[in-house]
Amino acid sequence: MALRLAALRRFCSKPMPLGVDKAGASVTASLRNASESIKSFNFSRYFEEKYFWEKANVGPFFLLLLFTPTIYRSLKDAYWTRQLRKMNTEEIISDRYEWLKVSMIQDEVEASLLSQVPAGGIQPLMLGPSSPH
């Protein structure tokens, strides 16, 4: 029983890295340190040869250099996909307006032709007598 309680206490306590007092304080302190390191970043010092090869963290730089073609291609594809979707939508709307215009002209022509029809309608054209003798 005592062994179970000891194991239970061991698993219930929150693990904490050495040198850290509170978890919340360490998060805010790390964010503060990160913001300070970003503010103090200097391109001329970073790319100075001695600092670049001996002290600087060059991993992100080389990863960016390695993935630049892929990133460029992805951004280019996303841009052109968006532009072509926009153009496709504009073409569909334009085609619908064109169809509406043609339909309206057809309706006007049919209405004007129906107004010219005689009162009894158009008589069929007969060549010769209607019944043989």
C-alpha positions as a Markdown table, in Angstrom:
| # | Residue | x | y | z |
|---|---|---|---|---|
| 1 | Met | 0.0 | 0.0 | 0.0 |
| 2 | Ala | 2.8 | 2.4 | 0.9 |
| 3 | Leu | 4.5 | 1.6 | -2.3 |
| 4 | Arg | 1.4 | 2.5 | -4.3 |
| 5 | Leu | 1.0 | 5.9 | -2.5 |
| 6 | Ala | 4.7 | 6.7 | -3.2 |
| 7 | Ala | 4.2 | 5.9 | -6.8 |
| 8 | Leu | 1.0 | 7.9 | -6.9 |
| 9 | Arg | 2.7 | 10.9 | -5.3 |
| 10 | Arg | 5.6 | 10.6 | -7.8 |
| 11 | Phe | 3.3 | 10.7 | -10.8 |
| 12 | Cys | 1.1 | 13.5 | -9.4 |
| 13 | Ser | 3.9 | 15.9 | -8.9 |
| 14 | Lys | 4.5 | 18.2 | -11.9 |
| 15 | Pro | 8.0 | 17.7 | -13.4 |
| 16 | Met | 9.9 | 20.9 | -13.4 |
| 17 | Pro | 13.3 | 21.6 | -15.2 |
| 18 | Leu | 16.2 | 22.4 | -12.9 |
| 19 | Gly | 16.6 | 26.1 | -12.3 |
| 20 | Val | 13.0 | 27.1 | -13.0 |
| 21 | Asp | 10.8 | 28.3 | -10.2 |
| 22 | Lys | 7.4 | 28.8 | -11.9 |
| 23 | Ala | 6.2 | 27.5 | -15.2 |
| 24 | Gly | 4.3 | 30.7 | -16.1 |
| 25 | Ala | 7.3 | 32.9 | -15.2 |
| 26 | Ser | 9.6 | 30.9 | -17.4 |
| 27 | Val | 7.2 | 31.2 | -20.4 |
| 28 | Thr | 7.0 | 35.0 | -20.1 |
| 29 | Ala | 10.7 | 35.3 | -19.5 |
| 30 | Ser | 11.5 | 33.2 | -22.6 |
| 31 | Leu | 9.1 | 35.3 | -24.7 |
| 32 | Arg | 10.8 | 38.4 | -23.3 |
| 33 | Asn | 14.2 | 37.0 | -24.2 |
| 34 | Ala | 13.0 | 36.0 | -27.7 |
| 35 | Ser | 11.6 | 39.5 | -28.3 |
| 36 | Glu | 14.8 | 41.1 | -27.1 |
| 37 | Ser | 16.9 | 38.9 | -29.3 |
| 38 | Ile | 14.8 | 39.8 | -32.3 |
| 39 | Lys | 15.0 | 43.5 | -31.6 |
| 40 | Ser | 18.8 | 43.3 | -31.1 |
| 41 | Phe | 19.4 | 41.4 | -34.4 |
| 42 | Asn | 21.9 | 43.1 | -36.7 |
| 43 | Phe | 22.3 | 41.9 | -40.3 |
| 44 | Ser | 25.8 | 43.3 | -40.7 |
| 45 | Arg | 27.1 | 41.6 | -37.6 |
| 46 | Tyr | 25.3 | 38.3 | -38.4 |
| 47 | Phe | 26.8 | 38.1 | -41.9 |
| 48 | Glu | 30.3 | 39.2 | -40.8 |
| 49 | Glu | 32.5 | 36.2 | -41.7 |
| 50 | Lys | 33.9 | 35.4 | -38.3 |
| 51 | Tyr | 30.6 | 35.7 | -36.4 |
| 52 | Phe | 28.7 | 33.8 | -39.1 |
| 53 | Trp | 30.9 | 30.7 | -39.0 |
| 54 | Glu | 31.8 | 30.6 | -35.3 |
| 55 | Lys | 28.9 | 32.0 | -33.3 |
| 56 | Ala | 25.8 | 32.5 | -35.4 |
| 57 | Asn | 23.0 | 30.0 | -35.6 |
| 58 | Val | 23.3 | 29.4 | -39.4 |
| 59 | Gly | 20.7 | 26.6 | -39.6 |
| 60 | Pro | 17.7 | 28.8 | -40.4 |
| 61 | Phe | 19.7 | 30.8 | -42.9 |
| 62 | Phe | 20.8 | 27.7 | -44.9 |
| 63 | Leu | 17.3 | 26.2 | -44.6 |
| 64 | Leu | 15.9 | 29.3 | -46.1 |
| 65 | Leu | 18.5 | 29.2 | -48.8 |
| 66 | Leu | 17.7 | 25.5 | -49.5 |
| 67 | Phe | 13.9 | 25.9 | -49.6 |
| 68 | Thr | 13.7 | 29.3 | -51.4 |
| 69 | Pro | 12.9 | 27.7 | -54.8 |
| 70 | Thr | 10.1 | 25.6 | -53.3 |
| 71 | Ile | 8.7 | 28.6 | -51.4 |
| 72 | Tyr | 8.9 | 30.8 | -54.5 |
| 73 | Arg | 7.2 | 28.1 | -56.6 |
| 74 | Ser | 4.4 | 27.6 | -54.0 |
| 75 | Leu | 3.8 | 31.4 | -53.7 |
| 76 | Lys | 3.8 | 31.8 | -57.5 |
| 77 | Asp | 1.3 | 28.9 | -57.9 |
| 78 | Ala | -1.0 | 30.3 | -55.2 |
| 79 | Tyr | -0.9 | 33.7 | -56.9 |
| 80 | Trp | -1.7 | 32.4 | -60.4 |
| 81 | Thr | -4.4 | 30.1 | -59.0 |
| 82 | Arg | -6.1 | 33.0 | -57.4 |
| 83 | Gln | -5.8 | 35.2 | -60.5 |
| 84 | Leu | -7.2 | 32.5 | -62.8 |
| 85 | Arg | -10.1 | 31.8 | -60.5 |
| 86 | Lys | -10.9 | 35.5 | -60.5 |
| 87 | Met | -10.6 | 35.6 | -64.3 |
| 88 | Asn | -12.8 | 32.5 | -64.6 |
| 89 | Thr | -15.5 | 34.0 | -62.5 |
| 90 | Glu | -15.4 | 37.2 | -64.6 |
| 91 | Glu | -15.6 | 35.1 | -67.8 |
| 92 | Ile | -18.6 | 33.2 | -66.5 |
| 93 | Ile | -20.4 | 36.4 | -65.5 |
| 94 | Ser | -19.5 | 37.9 | -69.0 |
| 95 | Asp | -20.9 | 34.8 | -70.7 |
| 96 | Arg | -24.1 | 35.0 | -68.8 |
| 97 | Tyr | -24.6 | 38.7 | -69.7 |
| 98 | Glu | -23.9 | 37.8 | -73.4 |
| 99 | Trp | -26.5 | 35.0 | -73.2 |
| 100 | Leu | -29.0 | 37.3 | -71.7 |
| 101 | Lys | -28.4 | 39.9 | -74.4 |
| 102 | Val | -28.8 | 37.3 | -77.2 |
| 103 | Ser | -32.0 | 36.0 | -75.6 |
| 104 | Met | -33.4 | 39.4 | -75.3 |
| 105 | Ile | -32.8 | 40.1 | -79.0 |
| 106 | Gln | -34.4 | 36.8 | -79.9 |
| 107 | Asp | -37.4 | 37.6 | -77.8 |
| 108 | Glu | -37.7 | 41.1 | -79.5 |
| 109 | Val | -37.5 | 39.5 | -83.0 |
| 110 | Glu | -40.1 | 36.9 | -82.2 |
| 111 | Ala | -42.4 | 39.6 | -80.8 |
| 112 | Ser | -42.1 | 41.8 | -83.8 |
| 113 | Leu | -42.7 | 38.8 | -86.2 |
| 114 | Leu | -45.8 | 37.7 | -84.2 |
| 115 | Ser | -47.2 | 41.3 | -84.5 |
| 116 | Gln | -47.0 | 41.0 | -88.3 |
| 117 | Val | -49.1 | 37.8 | -88.5 |
| 118 | Pro | -52.6 | 38.4 | -90.1 |
| 119 | Ala | -55.6 | 37.9 | -87.9 |
| 120 | Gly | -56.5 | 34.4 | -89.3 |
| 121 | Gly | -53.0 | 33.2 | -89.1 |
| 122 | Ile | -50.8 | 32.2 | -92.0 |
| 123 | Gln | -52.7 | 30.1 | -94.6 |
| 124 | Pro | -50.9 | 27.1 | -95.9 |
| 125 | Leu | -49.8 | 27.3 | -99.6 |
| 126 | Met | -51.6 | 24.8 | -101.7 |
| 127 | Leu | -50.5 | 23.9 | -105.2 |
| 128 | Gly | -53.5 | 22.6 | -107.1 |
| 129 | Pro | -57.0 | 21.5 | -105.9 |
| 130 | Ser | -57.5 | 20.1 | -102.4 |
| 131 | Ser | -59.2 | 17.0 | -103.6 |
| 132 | Pro | -58.7 | 15.0 | -106.8 |
| 133 | His | -61.5 | 14.9 | -109.4 |
